[in-house]
Every structure is written in structure tokens, then in C-alpha cells.
């Protein structure tokens, strides 16, 4: 297990192209963190979703459902007057923005009007949040999830450590599906072993065995050995962190 506090793009081996972030326990935070890291390294990063998400705070938005025909936003271009976001503060070398169609009723963005594979021709990195979790740390995927775009080169599967050791019906999005996949009851505990069992089963069904697994929120673990237990049953190396 590799524990990291920075340079997550390197730890997760993010390659140029489309990256799908799935799972639970901090997807939006990881989306922004990776985007800013790649921007600082000189890359042109686009943040978006293939389902629905709230806009990422502090990141310039295209502002409409039109095609992104303009040059990606760069430091020095107009933004919100007095903005103190990292990009506007001049701490970048590349560029960062987000795109999607804004629903004024929900305040959420849906997928961009332009297909992601076309966007990937004009951005170095297209980072897409590819499913939802109702802000719960753990989840099981429904048959229509995740919505991984064609041409995706990186899949990051996020797991929220804050759900480990808690009752399944309190910590898991779609707990009934979770229980079906590990043979337990809704009131049972989401042990590291059960979470790893469900993840392995879904990886096989979804044919995402090459996804890189990140265990977030490890600073919330009362028993640090839970991370090792999760990795042992999962049977593959994981990246552990605590996103802020």
C-alpha cells in the first residue's frame, strides 16, 4: 500500500486523455485535486461529468451548453473580480476549466454538449466524474453505472475509508445491492473484507480490472489495520490518502 499526501496524479499514473473517476468518498475533491496538479505541471485540464455533479468551486466554467470553441481559460483572463482561487492567484502553468450543461433548478452540471472524445483532442486531460454516491463513503453500482466514456485511458476507483466499520445501511449507497454481492444483511458492518469482496465482484462484472483503487479518508480510521485488511482481500496494491 502506498500512502500519499501529494502528487496524486503521479501516484495514480494518470496518462493524458480521458480519466473516469468512479466510486465514493470524495470524487469531486479528487477531480479538483488532480486537475490543479496537472495544471501546475503545465497541462490543459478539463473537469466534467458523465452524469450529474455540482460545479467545482473556484474553477472557471464555460458558462453555457455551447461547444468550447474558445481557448481554455488561462491566468490573466477575466474571471470573477477579486477571485482568490488557485488559478486566479497565478499559481498555475497550464490551464484549467470545467464544462457541462447547468440545470438552474438543481444547480448541477450534466455532461458537456460536446462528446468527451472530441474534447480530449483539445485538452491534455479530461477528468470526468462518472457516477454518483449520494455523498456516502461507500457504494454498490446499479446495472447502468458507472458511465465510463468510450476511449477512457484511466479509471480511478475511489473508496471512502470513513465507511469502514459502520453499518451497511448507514454507510453505503444502494445497500441492498451491496448485501447481494457479499451475502450479508443491511444491519451488518461494512468490514474491509466485505467492501473488498464487493469491489472485486463489480470489477469483474464491469470489466474494469485495470482500474486503480484509491482509499480516501484514511485519517478517519480508528483502526489503521483496516486499510491493510482491505488491500489484502482486494489482492492488488492501493493508494491511500486523505483528501482535503
VEXVEXGU-723174 format. One record per residue (C-alpha): residue in one letter; x, y, z; residue number from 1; chain. Coordinates in steps of 0.001 Angstrom, whole numbers, plus 524288, in hexadecimal, padded with zeros to 5 digits. Each point is the difference from the previous one (the first is absolute). Example, Ala and Ser with C-alpha at 12.3 -4.5 7.8 and 13.67 -1.06 7.14 Angstrom:
2
NODE   aa       u       v       w     i   ch
NODE    A   8300C   7EE6C   81E78     1    A
NODE    S   8055A   80D70   7FD6C     2    A
END
This chain:
244
NODE   aa       u       v       w     i   ch
NODE    X   80000   80000   80000     1    A
NODE    X   80507   80D56   7FC1A     2    A
NODE    X   7FC0C   80B28   808F8     3    A
NODE    X   800DD   80D65   7F998     4    A
NODE    X   7FCA8   80DD4   80416     5    A
NODE    X   8036C   806C7   7F337     6    A
NODE    X   80338   7FD97   7F1B9     7    A
NODE    X   7F448   7F722   7FE75     8    A
NODE    X   8009B   800D9   7F12F     9    A
NODE    X   80D2E   7F952   8007C    10    A
NODE    X   7FBE5   7F5F0   80A2A    11    A
NODE    X   7F40A   7FC84   7F7DC    12    A
NODE    X   807F4   7FFF5   7F360    13    A
NODE    X   7F6B6   8094D   7F8FB    14    A
NODE    X   802C2   7FFFF   7F16C    15    A
NODE    X   7FB57   80A5C   7F667    16    A
NODE    X   7F249   7FDB8   7FADE    17    A
NODE    X   7F341   7FCE6   806EB    18    A
NODE    X   80008   7FC33   80E5D    19    A
NODE    X   7F37E   7FA8B   80613    20    A
NODE    X   7FEAF   8015D   80EC0    21    A
NODE    X   7F634   7F678   805DA    22    A
NODE    X   7FC1C   7FAF1   80D51    23    A
NODE    X   7FD98   80801   80C3C    24    A
NODE    X   80643   807A6   80AE0    25    A
NODE    X   80548   80C69   7F9AA    26    A
NODE    X   7FEDF   7FF48   7F12E    27    A
NODE    X   7FDCF   80EA3   7FE16    28    A
NODE    X   80B5E   80356   808EA    29    A
NODE    X   808CC   7F692   7F8AC    30    A
NODE    X   7FB58   805B7   7F311    31    A
NODE    X   80432   80DAC   80409    32    A
NODE    X   80C95   7FB6B   8068B    33    A
NODE    X   80488   7F8B1   7F3E9    34    A
NODE    X   7FC0B   80B2A   7F715    35    A
NODE    X   807E6   809ED   807B2    36    A
NODE    X   80BCC   7F6F0   800AE    37    A
NODE    X   7FFC7   7FDCF   7F15B    38    A
NODE    X   7FE22   80E95   7FDA4    39    A
NODE    X   80BC2   80365   80876    40    A
NODE    X   807FF   7F64F   7F820    41    A
NODE    X   7FC8D   80775   7F398    42    A
NODE    X   7F4A5   7F7C8   7FB3A    43    A
NODE    X   7F30D   80491   7FA74    44    A
NODE    X   7F5CE   7F9D7   808E9    45    A
NODE    X   7F14C   7FF3F   7FE1A    46    A
NODE    X   7F6F2   7FBBB   80B16    47    A
NODE    X   7F295   7FA67   7FCE5    48    A
NODE    X   7F657   7F51D   802C6    49    A
NODE    X   7F952   7F555   7F850    50    A
NODE    X   7F440   8005A   8093E    51    A
NODE    X   7FD46   80B92   80904    52    A
NODE    X   8083C   8078D   809A9    53    A
NODE    X   80096   80D19   806BA    54    A
NODE    X   80994   80971   7F997    55    A
NODE    X   80DAD   7FF77   805A2    56    A
NODE    X   80219   80C0C   8085E    57    A
NODE    X   80A82   80968   7FB6E    58    A
NODE    X   801B2   7FA10   7F27A    59    A
NODE    X   7FBEE   80854   7F42F    60    A
NODE    X   7F434   7FAF2   7F896    61    A
NODE    X   7FCD2   800CE   7F197    62    A
NODE    X   7F2FF   805C2   80425    63    A
NODE    X   7F700   7FA18   7F5DC    64    A
NODE    X   7FCA9   7F3B3   7F88C    65    A
NODE    X   80730   804AF   7F3E3    66    A
NODE    X   80C3B   7F9BE   7FA88    67    A
NODE    X   80CAB   80425   8065A    68    A
NODE    X   80518   80741   7F42A    69    A
NODE    X   807C0   809EC   807E7    70    A
NODE    X   80DBC   7FDCF   804E6    71    A
NODE    X   7FF82   7F9D0   80D99    72    A
NODE    X   7FFF8   80A02   80B02    73    A
NODE    X   80D82   80451   8045F    74    A
NODE    X   80510   80880   80B20    75    A
NODE    X   7FE68   80E52   7FCC3    76    A
NODE    X   7F35D   7FE37   7F86E    77    A
NODE    X   7F398   8055C   80600    78    A
NODE    X   7F9CF   7F844   80AF8    79    A
NODE    X   7F851   803F5   80C0F    80    A
NODE    X   8059B   80D04   804DB    81    A
NODE    X   807CD   7FDE3   80C4F    82    A
NODE    X   7FFE8   7F13A   7FE81    83    A
NODE    X   80A1D   7F96D   8089B    84    A
NODE    X   7FF3B   7F272   7FA0C    85    A
NODE    X   80D06   7F993   7FD6F    86    A
NODE    X   7FF53   8024C   7F169    87    A
NODE    X   7FCE2   80E82   8012E    88    A
NODE    X   80AA2   801A8   80A24    89    A
NODE    X   809D5   7FCF0   7F53E    90    A
NODE    X   8049B   7F320   805B0    91    A
NODE    X   7FE93   7F8D2   7F316    92    A
NODE    X   807F8   7FCE4   7F3FA    93    A
NODE    X   7F5A9   7F9AC   7F792    94    A
NODE    X   7F156   8021E   7FFC5    95    A
NODE    X   7F3ED   7FABA   80697    96    A
NODE    X   7F162   8015E   7FDB9    97    A
NODE    X   7F397   7F829   80152    98    A
NODE    X   7F533   7FD63   7F64D    99    A
NODE    X   7F236   7FAF3   80023   100    A
NODE    X   7F1D2   80405   7FE8D   101    A
NODE    X   7FB2B   806F2   80C40   102    A
NODE    X   7F27D   7FCC6   80527   103    A
NODE    X   7FB47   80C8A   806A3   104    A
NODE    X   7F649   7F867   80864   105    A
NODE    X   809AC   7F682   80609   106    A
NODE    X   80C5E   8080D   7FE6D   107    A
NODE    X   806B3   7F401   7FA59   108    A
NODE    X   807C2   7FE08   7F3A3   109    A
NODE    X   7FD11   7F4E8   7F6B0   110    A
NODE    X   8095D   7FAF7   7F5A5   111    A
NODE    X   80595   809CD   7F62D   112    A
NODE    X   7F8D2   80209   7F335   113    A
NODE    X   80C46   7FC05   7F8B6   114    A
NODE    X   803E3   7F18B   800BD   115    A
NODE    X   80B40   7FD8C   8093A   116    A
NODE    X   80845   7F94C   7F5B2   117    A
NODE    X   7FF75   80C98   7F817   118    A
NODE    X   80359   80837   80BE6   119    A
NODE    X   80B9D   7F714   8025B   120    A
NODE    X   805A1   80499   7F31B   121    A
NODE    X   80115   80DE5   80530   122    A
NODE    X   80347   7FD9D   80E42   123    A
NODE    X   80B68   7F843   80556   124    A
NODE    X   7F79A   7FA56   80AE6   125    A
NODE    X   7F13C   7FE37   80092   126    A
NODE    X   7FC3F   7FC24   80DDF   127    A
NODE    X   7F20E   7FAE2   8012F   128    A
NODE    X   7F824   7FC7A   80C05   129    A
NODE    X   7F8FD   7F3F0   7FB08   130    A
NODE    X   7F5F6   7FC14   80A51   131    A
NODE    X   7F937   804AF   80C5A   132    A
NODE    X   80025   7FBB2   80E27   133    A
NODE    X   7F680   80927   8071F   134    A
NODE    X   80B89   80519   807F8   135    A
NODE    X   8019D   7F2DE   806D6   136    A
NODE    X   80D96   7FA23   801CF   137    A
NODE    X   7FCE2   7F2B0   7FA04   138    A
NODE    X   7F76F   7FB5C   7F4D1   139    A
NODE    X   7FBAB   7F4CB   7F778   140    A
NODE    X   7FDDA   80259   7F18C   141    A
NODE    X   7F2CE   7FE98   7F95E   142    A
NODE    X   7FF9E   7F954   7F2A1   143    A
NODE    X   80093   80D1F   7F8E5   144    A
NODE    X   80C12   8048F   8075A   145    A
NODE    X   80A6E   804BC   7FEBA   146    A
NODE    X   7FF17   80822   7F39B   147    A
NODE    X   80DFB   7FE57   7FB3A   148    A
NODE    X   80232   80748   7F329   149    A
NODE    X   804FC   7F923   7F3ED   150    A
NODE    X   80E8F   801E7   7FE78   151    A
NODE    X   802AD   8012D   80E9B   152    A
NODE    X   80E51   7FD87   8030A   153    A
NODE    X   7FFA9   80103   80EEB   154    A
NODE    X   7F5B8   7FB07   80990   155    A
NODE    X   80177   803DE   80E45   156    A
NODE    X   7F759   7F88D   80985   157    A
NODE    X   7FE62   80797   80C98   158    A
NODE    X   7FC17   7FA01   80D0E   159    A
NODE    X   7FCD9   807E2   80C2A   160    A
NODE    X   806CC   7FA7F   80BF9   161    A
NODE    X   7F6A7   80746   808FA   162    A
NODE    X   7F5C1   7F5BC   7FCB4   163    A
NODE    X   8082C   7F496   804B1   164    A
NODE    X   7FB2C   7FA85   80CE5   165    A
NODE    X   7F291   8064A   7FEC3   166    A
NODE    X   7F2D7   7F94F   7FD95   167    A
NODE    X   7FDBE   7FDA2   7F18B   168    A
NODE    X   7F2C6   806C1   8000D   169    A
NODE    X   80668   80C6F   8052B   170    A
NODE    X   80C7E   80092   7F7F4   171    A
NODE    X   7FC9A   7FA3F   7F2B5   172    A
NODE    X   7F8DD   805AF   7F452   173    A
NODE    X   7F724   7F524   7FAC0   174    A
NODE    X   80210   7F747   80BE8   175    A
NODE    X   7F6E8   7F55C   7FADC   176    A
NODE    X   808DD   7FDC7   7F44B   177    A
NODE    X   80BE9   80029   808D3   178    A
NODE    X   7FA1A   7F553   80881   179    A
NODE    X   7FC7B   7F7B7   7F43B   180    A
NODE    X   80E28   80022   7FBB9   181    A
NODE    X   8060C   7FC15   80CE2   182    A
NODE    X   7F532   7F7D4   80617   183    A
NODE    X   7FCC8   807FD   80C03   184    A
NODE    X   7F511   807CA   80665   185    A
NODE    X   7FD5A   80E97   7FF96   186    A
NODE    X   8030C   8015D   80E6D   187    A
NODE    X   80D06   7F8E1   7FEEF   188    A
NODE    X   80CC4   8077A   80097   189    A
NODE    X   806F1   804C5   7F3BB   190    A
NODE    X   80CAE   7F926   80328   191    A
NODE    X   80C0D   801EE   7F786   192    A
NODE    X   7FE70   7F202   7FB79   193    A
NODE    X   7F1F2   801EC   7FB8B   194    A
NODE    X   80314   80CBB   7F90F   195    A
NODE    X   80B59   7F97C   7F8E1   196    A
NODE    X   7F764   7F462   7FC6F   197    A
NODE    X   7F5BA   808DE   7F9F7   198    A
NODE    X   80A2D   807F1   7F8BA   199    A
NODE    X   80669   7F3C9   7FA66   200    A
NODE    X   7F2CB   7FAB1   7FB9A   201    A
NODE    X   7FC7C   80CC1   7F952   202    A
NODE    X   80D4A   80141   7F984   203    A
NODE    X   7FDEA   7F2C2   7F9BF   204    A
NODE    X   7F222   802D9   7FB68   205    A
NODE    X   8035D   80D98   7FB10   206    A
NODE    X   80CC1   7FB66   7F9D9   207    A
NODE    X   807A0   80A89   80717   208    A
NODE    X   80AD3   7F78B   80562   209    A
NODE    X   80A2C   80A19   7FBF5   210    A
NODE    X   7F9CB   80AB4   8085C   211    A
NODE    X   808F2   805EE   80A41   212    A
NODE    X   7FA3B   7FFA4   80DA7   213    A
NODE    X   8016B   80B70   8095E   214    A
NODE    X   7FBF2   7FF12   80E3A   215    A
NODE    X   7FCAA   80DC0   80484   216    A
NODE    X   7FD53   80523   80DBF   217    A
NODE    X   809FD   7F707   8065A   218    A
NODE    X   801B8   80A3C   80AA9   219    A
NODE    X   7F264   7FC48   804E9   220    A
NODE    X   80398   7F1D7   802D5   221    A
NODE    X   7FF82   7FC9F   80E6C   222    A
NODE    X   8075E   7F386   7FC97   223    A
NODE    X   80ABA   802B2   7F5ED   224    A
NODE    X   80112   7F176   7FCFC   225    A
NODE    X   7F308   800FA   7F8CE   226    A
NODE    X   80714   805A3   7F443   227    A
NODE    X   8094C   7F45D   7FF98   228    A
NODE    X   7F4A8   7F67A   80188   229    A
NODE    X   7F8E7   80679   7F4BA   230    A
NODE    X   80BFC   7FF34   7F73B   231    A
NODE    X   802B3   7F1CF   803C2   232    A
NODE    X   7F275   7FB2A   7FC1A   233    A
NODE    X   7FFAD   808B3   7F40C   234    A
NODE    X   80C64   7F957   7FB70   235    A
NODE    X   80608   80BE0   7F97E   236    A
NODE    X   807C9   80BDC   8045A   237    A
NODE    X   7F847   80BFC   803D3   238    A
NODE    X   8031F   80E66   801B3   239    A
NODE    X   7FBF9   80535   80D54   240    A
NODE    X   7FDDA   80E58   802F5   241    A
NODE    X   7F7A3   80A15   806FF   242    A
NODE    X   7FB31   80A46   7F68C   243    A
NODE    X   7FD74   80D8D   8057F   244    A
END
